[in-house]
Amino acid sequence: MEFVYKFEFDERIDKQLIQDQMESAMRAARGVFGKARVKMDGSFLLSGHRVIIHVTDDVGALLASVFTECATEKIGEEFFIVERVPKSKERRPDESQ
């Protein structure tokens, strides 16, 4: 499993509210997997009204699921869209094209 979830929130939504939902999802993931594993395997990017969560294992999957649930409950599903996208395979500099 290797993909990302891309979330785009309505510009009217307070960015702090989005960040609060990510913090709630991180707390939940730490409760299930422990602080160390979430720190090592929980990968996301929060930038303004966009959130990208990398899913490469169970930690990322739980983080995405809980974040989606928190955002739906606290913000409202009508105020964001989410898209599952395959993670792009980046070429290493030594690979021929």
Secondary structure, DSSP 8 states (H G I E B T S, - for coil): --EEEEEEE-TTS-HHHHHHHHHHHHHHHHHHH-HHHHHHH-EEEEETTEEEEEESSHHHHHHHHHHHHHHHHHT-GGGEEEEEEE------TTS--
